[in-house]
Amino acid sequence: AEGRLVLADGCFFSYKHLNAGVIVDIATLTGAQLIATGRNHAAIYCNDEELQQHTVLAGKSSGDLVFPLPYCPEFYRNEFRSQVADMKNSVADRNNAQSSCAAQFIGNHIEDHLSSGGKWVHIDMAGPVSSGERATGYGVALLSQLVRRLQS
């Protein structure tokens, strides 16, 4: 669970200090991704339909397949409420779309970016990164294709 803190900090830093208009993060964030999209597709959580489509098409052209999760921050944001801290690092309801909620934890850290029109896609690649005991290299070709699409 500590990895999501570092990931959230990195996304915040890219918005606040690097003035990124588009933020792409990729991680093996949840085992729940396997339940949502399986071993062959990473899950994506995205606030922008055009960026989401670019990511799906980059996945198809690279072979690193992705599938969108429901993007509904209004349903997931409150999962992290805390009476003693800014937010908790775990959800209140473990039956509420775990992969989307985990991604929303990242989104909670970049709300200013998102509300000012910034684009963001989170890629949860827990399933497709391995096959048996071996790593697959998943994500390299996806990111390469996505960057190419975003530059054109």
C-alpha positions in Angstrom: 0.0 0.0 0.0 3.0 2.3 0.4 3.6 2.3 -3.4 0.4 4.2 -4.0 1.6 7.0 -1.8 4.8 7.3 -3.9 2.7 7.1 -7.1 0.3 9.8 -5.8 3.3 12.0 -4.9 4.8 11.6 -8.3 1.6 12.5 -10.1 1.2 15.5 -7.8 4.8 16.6 -8.5 4.3 16.3 -12.3 1.3 18.5 -12.2 2.5 21.0 -9.6 6.2 21.4 -10.5 6.5 20.2 -14.1 3.2 21.7 -15.3 2.2 18.5 -17.0 -1.0 18.8 -19.1 -1.3 15.1 -19.4 -0.4 12.7 -16.6 0.1 9.0 -17.4 0.9 6.7 -14.5 1.4 2.9 -14.7 1.7 0.5 -11.8 0.9 -2.9 -10.5 -1.5 -1.2 -8.1 -4.1 -3.8 -7.2 -4.7 -7.5 -7.4 -8.4 -6.6 -8.0 -7.3 -5.6 -11.5 -7.2 -9.3 -12.3 -10.8 -9.6 -11.3 -11.9 -6.6 -13.3 -10.0 -7.1 -16.6 -8.1 -10.4 -16.3 -4.5 -11.5 -17.1 -4.3 -10.1 -20.6 -5.7 -6.6 -20.3 -4.5 -3.9 -17.9 -7.2 -1.7 -16.4 -7.3 2.0 -17.2 -9.0 4.7 -15.1 -9.2 7.9 -17.1 -10.8 11.3 -16.8 -10.8 12.2 -20.5 -12.5 10.2 -23.3 -10.0 11.2 -26.0 -7.1 10.1 -23.8 -8.9 6.9 -22.9 -9.4 6.1 -26.6 -5.8 6.9 -27.4 -4.8 4.5 -24.6 -7.1 1.7 -25.9 -5.8 2.1 -29.4 -2.2 2.2 -28.3 -2.9 -1.0 -26.5 -4.4 -2.6 -29.6 -1.5 -1.5 -31.8 1.2 -2.5 -29.4 -0.3 -5.8 -28.2 -0.3 -4.5 -24.6 -4.1 -4.6 -24.2 -6.1 -2.3 -21.9 -9.7 -2.0 -20.9 -11.4 1.0 -19.2 -12.8 0.9 -15.7 -15.7 3.0 -14.7 -14.4 6.6 -14.0 -16.8 7.9 -11.4 -14.8 9.9 -8.8 -18.1 11.0 -7.2 -18.7 7.3 -6.2 -15.2 6.6 -5.1 -13.7 9.8 -3.6 -15.4 9.3 -0.2 -14.0 5.8 0.3 -10.9 7.5 1.8 -12.5 9.8 4.3 -10.8 10.0 7.6 -11.7 11.7 10.9 -8.0 12.2 11.8 -6.1 12.7 8.5 -6.6 14.3 5.1 -7.5 10.8 3.8 -7.0 7.2 4.6 -4.8 4.8 2.5 -7.5 2.1 2.4 -11.1 2.0 1.3 -14.1 2.0 3.6 -16.0 -0.6 1.5 -13.9 -3.4 0.0 -16.8 -4.4 -2.3 -16.9 -1.0 -4.1 -15.0 -1.3 -7.4 -11.5 -1.9 -5.8 -9.5 -1.1 -8.9 -11.4 2.1 -9.6 -11.2 3.1 -5.9 -7.4 2.5 -5.8 -7.0 4.6 -8.9 -9.2 7.3 -7.4 -6.8 7.5 -4.4 -4.2 8.7 -6.9 -6.8 11.1 -8.4 -7.5 12.5 -5.0 -4.0 13.9 -5.0 -4.3 15.7 -8.3 -7.8 17.1 -8.0 -6.6 20.7 -8.9 -5.0 19.3 -12.1 -8.2 17.5 -13.0 -10.6 20.4 -12.2 -8.5 22.8 -14.3 -8.9 20.6 -17.4 -5.8 18.5 -17.0 -5.9 14.9 -18.4 -4.9 11.8 -16.6 -4.9 8.1 -17.2 -3.9 5.5 -14.6 -2.9 2.1 -15.9 -3.1 -0.8 -13.4 -1.1 -3.6 -15.0 -1.0 -6.1 -12.1 -2.2 -9.0 -14.3 -0.4 -8.8 -17.6 3.1 -8.1 -16.2 3.8 -11.8 -15.6 3.2 -15.1 -17.1 4.0 -18.0 -14.8 7.3 -17.1 -13.1 8.5 -14.8 -15.9 7.9 -11.1 -16.5 6.3 -10.2 -19.8 7.7 -6.7 -20.4 4.1 -5.4 -20.4 3.8 -1.7 -20.7 6.9 -0.7 -22.6 5.3 -0.9 -26.0 2.0 0.5 -24.7 3.7 3.7 -23.4 5.8 4.0 -26.5 2.6 3.8 -28.7 0.7 6.1 -26.4 3.4 8.8 -26.5 3.5 8.6 -30.3 -0.3 9.0 -30.4 -0.2 12.0 -28.1 2.5 13.7 -30.1 0.6 13.5 -33.4 
